[in-house]
Amino acid sequence: MELATTRRERRRGLLGRDAIAGVLVLRPCRQVHTIGMRFPIDVAFCARDGRVLRIVTMREGRVSRIVWRARFAVEAAAGSFDRWGVRRGTILIVRESAVDE
């Protein structure tokens, strides 16, 4: 897991990469884009308690709708959330200590 909390880290996100192993957590985040990205991603917009409010799969060159109640977003390679069983209503727990593992 990677965590992006500064404006610069969130702006950079997954740009310049060919893939991601695991997830990138963007905090705070209510909207994402895939402009300039090289691969499609799954995005889960989550409430403060980690409850998934909305999931989208985004191809390159797209901009998501704003999810006003979202406090953070989790990005992964397209298809990951289906494999992991992540759905709307799932609670995702982000442990910042896991970033260095």
C-alpha positions as CSV (number, residue, x, y, z in Angstrom):
1,M,0.0,0.0,0.0
2,E,1.2,3.5,-0.8
3,L,-0.3,6.6,0.8
4,A,-0.5,10.0,-0.9
5,T,-1.4,12.8,1.5
6,T,0.4,15.9,0.2
7,R,-1.0,17.9,-2.7
8,R,2.1,17.0,-4.7
9,E,1.8,13.3,-4.0
10,R,-1.9,13.3,-4.8
11,R,-1.4,15.2,-8.0
12,R,1.4,12.7,-9.1
13,G,-0.6,9.7,-8.1
14,L,0.0,6.8,-10.6
15,L,1.3,9.0,-13.4
16,G,4.4,7.7,-15.1
17,R,3.9,4.1,-14.1
18,D,3.1,1.1,-16.2
19,A,1.3,-0.8,-13.4
20,I,0.7,-0.9,-9.6
21,A,1.1,-3.8,-7.2
22,G,-1.3,-3.3,-4.4
23,V,-3.1,0.0,-3.9
24,L,-2.6,3.8,-3.7
25,V,-4.6,5.7,-1.1
26,L,-5.2,9.3,-1.8
27,R,-6.2,11.3,1.3
28,P,-8.2,13.6,1.1
29,C,-9.8,12.9,-2.3
30,R,-13.2,13.4,-3.8
31,Q,-12.3,13.2,-7.5
32,V,-9.6,11.5,-9.7
33,H,-8.4,11.6,-13.3
34,T,-6.5,9.2,-15.5
35,I,-5.2,11.8,-17.9
36,G,-1.7,10.8,-18.9
37,M,-2.0,7.4,-17.3
38,R,-0.8,4.3,-19.1
39,F,-3.3,1.7,-17.7
40,P,-6.9,1.5,-16.5
41,I,-7.7,1.6,-12.8
42,D,-10.4,0.7,-10.2
43,V,-11.2,3.6,-7.8
44,A,-13.1,3.2,-4.6
45,F,-14.3,6.5,-3.1
46,C,-14.7,6.1,0.7
47,A,-16.4,7.9,3.6
48,R,-14.5,8.9,6.7
49,D,-15.2,5.5,8.3
50,G,-13.8,3.6,5.3
51,R,-17.2,2.6,3.9
52,V,-17.0,2.4,0.1
53,L,-19.5,5.0,-1.4
54,R,-18.8,4.5,-5.1
55,I,-16.6,2.3,-7.3
56,V,-15.6,3.1,-10.8
57,T,-13.3,1.5,-13.4
58,M,-11.6,4.2,-15.4
59,R,-9.8,4.0,-18.7
60,E,-6.9,6.3,-19.5
61,G,-7.8,9.9,-20.2
62,R,-10.9,10.2,-18.1
63,V,-12.1,12.4,-15.2
64,S,-14.4,10.9,-12.5
65,R,-17.5,12.6,-11.1
66,I,-17.0,14.3,-7.7
67,V,-18.1,12.2,-4.8
68,W,-19.0,14.9,-2.3
69,R,-19.1,12.6,0.8
70,A,-15.8,10.9,0.0
71,R,-12.8,11.6,2.3
72,F,-10.3,9.3,0.6
73,A,-9.9,7.2,-2.6
74,V,-8.2,3.9,-3.1
75,E,-6.8,3.2,-6.6
76,A,-5.8,-0.3,-7.9
77,A,-5.2,-2.0,-11.2
78,A,-8.5,-2.5,-13.1
79,G,-10.2,-5.7,-12.0
80,S,-8.6,-5.8,-8.6
81,F,-11.7,-4.9,-6.7
82,D,-13.7,-7.7,-8.3
83,R,-11.0,-10.2,-7.4
84,W,-10.8,-8.9,-3.9
85,G,-14.6,-8.8,-3.4
86,V,-14.7,-5.0,-2.8
87,R,-18.2,-3.6,-3.3
88,R,-20.2,-0.6,-2.4
89,G,-20.7,-0.7,1.3
90,T,-17.5,-2.6,2.0
91,I,-15.5,-1.1,4.8
92,L,-11.8,-0.6,3.9
93,I,-9.4,0.0,6.8
94,V,-6.3,2.0,5.9
95,R,-3.5,1.5,8.4
96,E,-0.8,4.1,7.8
97,S,1.7,1.8,9.5
98,A,1.2,-0.6,6.6
99,V,2.8,1.9,4.2
100,D,6.3,0.9,5.1
101,E,5.7,-2.8,5.1
